[in-house]
């Protein structure tokens, strides 16, 4: 069990506005340079490097060297879950506003986004609902199961299930399938190795595309057809 000092250190690191902005930017699973993260946080590259050094030392961020460049990514999926949980608490505690409106960027994030390596927002929740309705996964409030029909379904749509089959027989390592509470929808979307496999395959096949400079993703016409016909999803309508 972590000590109170460790808890306080992590909370303080994630609570700084500049570092929080950097961690949010890394929640789509991609690796970014210090210069890119400095731009996101609105600080100088030198200040960003100092923040990133502290995050790296604490184990929140992993640094990869590639040629002359150093790339930063979240150290583990647990860091993304932590940030999503904080966003959920912040949304619940925010004082109500009578004339609440969201800008285009906020609206896009609510429609569809990546939460580290899986889909979130209305798209992610609709995907989870469809997978449950079709009997492909079973989710409780804190656990999930990939069923045999679900494994067959993933293989039929072109996902390499070799790693998923191996994960079903292991008792350690990354969770195969689990619910993740969505901060904007206040319902669960699908995480774990299964959620990551669907997200990765969707991006590779052009069912969805990333929106530049944000975690938002867009569903393509091809993706709309695939999600409706194969996943039996009730595709959300943009707000």
BELUR-V142637 format. One record per residue. PHI is phi in whole degrees, 0 to 359 (NA if undefined). OMEGA is omega in whole degrees, -180 to 180 (* if undefined). Layout:
# BELUR-V142637
phi=PHI omega=OMEGA
phi=PHI omega=OMEGA
This chain:
# BELUR-V142637
phi=NA omega=-179
phi=295 omega=179
phi=283 omega=177
phi=297 omega=179
phi=295 omega=178
phi=296 omega=179
phi=300 omega=-179
phi=296 omega=-179
phi=295 omega=-180
phi=295 omega=180
phi=298 omega=180
phi=293 omega=180
phi=295 omega=-178
phi=285 omega=-175
phi=276 omega=178
phi=290 omega=-176
phi=304 omega=-179
phi=293 omega=-180
phi=292 omega=178
phi=298 omega=178
phi=297 omega=179
phi=294 omega=180
phi=296 omega=177
phi=298 omega=-179
phi=296 omega=-179
phi=273 omega=-176
phi=287 omega=176
phi=271 omega=174
phi=89 omega=-179
phi=273 omega=178
phi=263 omega=-179
phi=233 omega=178
phi=278 omega=178
phi=297 omega=179
phi=296 omega=179
phi=295 omega=-180
phi=289 omega=176
phi=297 omega=180
phi=296 omega=179
phi=297 omega=-175
phi=277 omega=-180
phi=72 omega=179
phi=233 omega=179
phi=286 omega=177
phi=303 omega=179
phi=295 omega=178
phi=295 omega=179
phi=298 omega=180
phi=299 omega=178
phi=296 omega=178
phi=298 omega=-178
phi=294 omega=177
phi=297 omega=179
phi=293 omega=179
phi=295 omega=179
phi=292 omega=180
phi=299 omega=-179
phi=281 omega=179
phi=87 omega=179
phi=274 omega=-178
phi=233 omega=177
phi=252 omega=-177
phi=251 omega=178
phi=240 omega=178
phi=264 omega=177
phi=223 omega=-175
phi=65 omega=179
phi=273 omega=-173
phi=253 omega=175
phi=244 omega=-178
phi=249 omega=-177
phi=242 omega=176
phi=217 omega=176
phi=298 omega=-174
phi=293 omega=-178
phi=212 omega=175
phi=300 omega=-180
phi=298 omega=179
phi=294 omega=178
phi=296 omega=178
phi=297 omega=178
phi=299 omega=-179
phi=294 omega=179
phi=297 omega=179
phi=293 omega=178
phi=297 omega=178
phi=297 omega=178
phi=296 omega=180
phi=297 omega=-179
phi=298 omega=179
phi=294 omega=-179
phi=288 omega=-177
phi=271 omega=-179
phi=297 omega=179
phi=296 omega=-179
phi=296 omega=177
phi=240 omega=-175
phi=296 omega=-177
phi=246 omega=-177
phi=282 omega=174
phi=225 omega=178
phi=240 omega=179
phi=282 omega=-179
phi=305 omega=-179
phi=295 omega=179
phi=297 omega=-180
phi=297 omega=180
phi=296 omega=179
phi=295 omega=179
phi=288 omega=180
phi=289 omega=-177
phi=198 omega=179
phi=207 omega=172
phi=262 omega=174
phi=247 omega=-172
phi=68 omega=-177
phi=227 omega=178
phi=223 omega=-177
phi=281 omega=176
phi=224 omega=-176
phi=78 omega=-178
phi=298 omega=177
phi=297 omega=-178
phi=297 omega=179
phi=292 omega=178
phi=296 omega=178
phi=296 omega=179
phi=298 omega=180
phi=301 omega=-178
phi=292 omega=-180
phi=296 omega=178
phi=289 omega=-178
phi=299 omega=-179
phi=274 omega=179
phi=77 omega=-179
phi=277 omega=176
phi=222 omega=173
phi=235 omega=-178
phi=237 omega=168
phi=249 omega=-178
phi=291 omega=-176
phi=220 omega=-179
phi=206 omega=-180
phi=208 omega=179
phi=227 omega=170
phi=268 omega=-176
phi=278 omega=176
phi=298 omega=176
phi=300 omega=179
phi=294 omega=178
phi=296 omega=178
phi=296 omega=-180
phi=297 omega=-180
phi=298 omega=177
phi=295 omega=-178
phi=292 omega=180
phi=268 omega=172
phi=103 omega=179
phi=277 omega=176
phi=290 omega=-175
phi=265 omega=-178
phi=304 omega=-180
phi=293 omega=179
phi=291 omega=177
phi=297 omega=179
phi=296 omega=-179
phi=294 omega=-179
phi=296 omega=-176
phi=263 omega=-178
phi=260 omega=177
phi=251 omega=178
phi=226 omega=-179
phi=91 omega=-176
phi=291 omega=178
phi=295 omega=-178
phi=290 omega=-174
phi=209 omega=180
phi=203 omega=176
phi=277 omega=176
phi=226 omega=-177
phi=290 omega=-176
phi=276 omega=-174
phi=293 omega=-177
phi=269 omega=-178
phi=268 omega=-178
phi=60 omega=175
phi=224 omega=-175
phi=272 omega=165
phi=246 omega=-171
phi=262 omega=-180
phi=239 omega=-177
phi=82 omega=-177
phi=298 omega=180
phi=293 omega=178
phi=300 omega=180
phi=293 omega=-179
phi=295 omega=179
phi=294 omega=180
phi=298 omega=-179
phi=298 omega=-179
phi=295 omega=180
phi=298 omega=179
phi=290 omega=-180
phi=294 omega=-177
phi=272 omega=179
phi=79 omega=174
phi=287 omega=176
phi=226 omega=176
phi=226 omega=179
phi=284 omega=174
phi=266 omega=-174
phi=303 omega=174
phi=76 omega=-179
phi=205 omega=177
phi=278 omega=-178
phi=295 omega=173
phi=235 omega=179
phi=243 omega=177
phi=273 omega=-179
phi=279 omega=175
phi=304 omega=177
phi=298 omega=180
phi=295 omega=178
phi=303 omega=180
phi=294 omega=-179
phi=298 omega=-178
phi=296 omega=-180
phi=285 omega=-173
phi=280 omega=-175
phi=263 omega=-179
phi=275 omega=-176
phi=60 omega=-178
phi=275 omega=169
phi=273 omega=-176
phi=296 omega=179
phi=295 omega=174
phi=255 omega=-179
phi=308 omega=-180
phi=290 omega=*
